[in-house]
Amino acid sequence: MFSSAIWLVLETVGGLLASACVLRVWAAWADVHPRNPLLVFAAALTDWLVMPLRRLVRPSRTIDWPSALGALLIALLLLLVQFVLFGDLDRVDKAPAFGTILFAAILRVARWLLVMLMATTILQAILSWVNPYAPIAPALEQLTRPFLAPIRRVIPLLGGVDLSPLVLLLVVQFLMSLIDRTLPMLGVG
């Protein structure tokens, strides 16, 4: 019971920090202006982790590698804590191999990205109807455009309604269900 409560807090805090790191990676890839309020928040939340990593790994033109590494390190740390809290410590031979743990951490980072993509798509769709001139709207548009543009090329507007966000949400749900099924099979989910 107590370990479940600790895990809930750690997973929530770790997920928030890792999601902020993933947002930094995603925003760099989508070329969102770094002074956007979303990115200022993400930077304020994660600079303590990302800035030291910048000394080890340099960002490229399109990918913020230090932020990606930060998200991966958080995922690895959460998996380690999960094993300590819920694993069978008497049976160390049952511990998953490092490659399995690394793959599970990558899947967790991918899941955080998918959750953020889903939330961003929903928020962007709502704002496009309610308040398309909201200060956050351009950043949401930039973040979702690379994912919605290919769908928009295939599915035309139906009666003036853009169904591409709905299709994207279905694809994201499918990918999340694949990850959710894979993690327990790895013995770390």
C-alpha positions in Angstrom: 0.0 0.0 0.0 2.7 2.5 1.0 4.9 1.5 -1.9 1.9 2.1 -4.3 1.5 5.6 -2.9 5.2 6.4 -3.3 5.1 5.0 -6.8 2.1 7.1 -7.8 3.9 10.3 -6.7 7.2 9.3 -8.3 5.6 8.3 -11.6 3.6 11.5 -11.7 6.6 13.8 -11.0 8.8 11.7 -13.3 6.2 11.7 -16.1 5.9 15.5 -15.8 9.6 16.1 -16.0 10.1 13.6 -18.8 7.2 15.1 -20.7 8.7 18.5 -20.4 12.0 17.1 -21.8 10.0 15.4 -24.7 8.3 18.7 -25.4 11.7 20.4 -25.7 12.7 17.7 -28.3 9.5 17.9 -30.1 9.5 21.7 -30.2 13.0 21.9 -31.5 12.1 19.4 -34.3 8.9 21.4 -35.1 10.9 24.7 -35.0 8.8 26.3 -32.4 10.2 29.6 -31.2 12.1 29.0 -27.9 10.5 32.0 -26.2 7.0 30.5 -26.6 5.3 30.2 -23.2 5.1 26.4 -23.4 8.8 26.1 -24.0 9.7 28.7 -21.4 7.7 26.5 -18.9 9.4 23.3 -20.1 12.9 24.9 -19.9 12.2 26.2 -16.3 11.1 22.8 -15.3 14.0 20.8 -16.8 17.0 23.1 -17.2 18.5 21.6 -14.0 18.8 18.3 -15.9 19.2 19.3 -19.5 21.9 22.0 -19.1 24.5 19.6 -17.6 23.7 17.1 -20.3 24.5 19.7 -22.9 28.1 19.4 -21.8 28.0 15.7 -22.7 25.8 15.8 -25.8 25.3 18.6 -28.2 21.9 19.3 -29.8 21.7 19.1 -33.6 19.9 21.6 -35.8 16.6 19.7 -35.5 16.9 17.5 -32.5 17.6 18.5 -28.9 19.6 15.5 -27.9 20.3 16.6 -24.3 16.6 16.8 -23.7 16.0 13.4 -25.3 18.7 11.9 -23.1 17.1 13.6 -20.1 13.7 12.0 -20.8 15.5 8.6 -21.3 17.4 8.9 -18.0 14.1 9.7 -16.2 12.5 6.7 -17.8 15.4 4.5 -16.8 15.3 5.8 -13.2 11.6 5.2 -13.0 12.0 1.7 -14.2 14.7 1.1 -11.6 12.5 2.5 -8.8 9.6 0.4 -10.0 11.8 -2.7 -9.8 13.0 -1.8 -6.3 9.5 -1.1 -5.1 7.7 -4.0 -6.8 10.3 -6.4 -8.1 11.3 -9.7 -6.4 14.6 -8.6 -4.9 15.2 -12.1 -3.6 15.4 -13.3 -7.2 17.9 -11.0 -8.9 18.3 -13.5 -11.6 14.7 -12.6 -12.6 15.7 -9.0 -13.3 15.3 -8.0 -16.9 18.5 -7.6 -19.0 19.8 -4.1 -19.6 18.8 -4.1 -23.2 15.2 -5.0 -22.2 15.2 -2.2 -19.7 16.6 0.3 -22.2 14.0 -0.8 -24.8 11.3 -0.4 -22.1 12.6 3.1 -21.3 12.5 4.1 -25.0 8.9 2.8 -25.2 8.0 4.9 -22.1 9.4 8.0 -23.7 7.5 7.2 -26.9 4.3 6.8 -24.8 4.9 10.2 -23.2 5.3 11.7 -26.6 2.1 10.1 -27.8 0.1 11.3 -24.7 1.4 14.8 -25.4 0.6 14.6 -29.1 -3.0 13.5 -28.2 -3.4 16.3 -25.7 -1.9 18.9 -28.0 -4.1 17.7 -30.9 -7.3 17.9 -28.8 -6.4 21.3 -27.4 -5.5 22.6 -30.9 -8.7 21.4 -32.3 -10.8 22.9 -29.5 -8.9 26.3 -29.8 -9.4 26.3 -33.6 -13.2 26.4 -32.9 -13.3 28.4 -29.7 -10.5 30.9 -29.9 -8.2 30.5 -32.9 -6.3 33.7 -31.9 -5.2 32.5 -28.4 -1.6 33.2 -27.7 -0.8 29.4 -27.5 -2.6 28.6 -30.8 0.4 29.2 -33.1 2.7 26.9 -31.0 0.0 24.2 -31.0 -0.4 24.5 -34.7 3.4 24.2 -35.3 3.6 21.2 -33.0 0.7 19.3 -34.7 1.3 20.4 -38.3 3.9 17.7 -39.1 1.5 15.0 -38.0 -1.7 16.4 -39.4 -0.4 17.6 -42.8 0.0 14.1 -44.3 -3.5 13.1 -43.2 -4.9 16.3 -44.6 -3.4 15.5 -48.0 -5.3 12.2 -48.0 -8.6 13.1 -46.2 -10.3 16.3 -47.6 -12.5 18.6 -45.6 -16.0 17.2 -45.2 -18.6 20.0 -45.2 -15.9 22.4 -44.0 -14.9 20.1 -41.1 -11.3 18.9 -40.8 -11.3 15.3 -39.7 -7.5 14.9 -39.6 -7.3 15.4 -35.8 -9.7 12.6 -35.3 -7.7 10.3 -37.6 -4.5 11.3 -35.8 -6.1 10.5 -32.4 -7.1 7.1 -33.6 -3.5 6.4 -34.8 -2.1 7.6 -31.5 -4.5 5.4 -29.6 -3.5 2.4 -31.6 0.2 3.1 -31.0 -0.4 3.6 -27.3 -2.2 0.3 -27.1 0.7 -1.4 -28.8 3.1 0.1 -26.2 0.8 -0.8 -23.4 0.7 -4.4 -24.5 4.5 -4.6 -25.1 5.7 -3.3 -21.7 4.2 -6.1 -19.6 5.6 -8.7 -22.0 9.1 -7.2 -21.3 8.6 -7.8 -17.6 8.9 -4.2 -16.7 5.4 -2.8 -17.3 
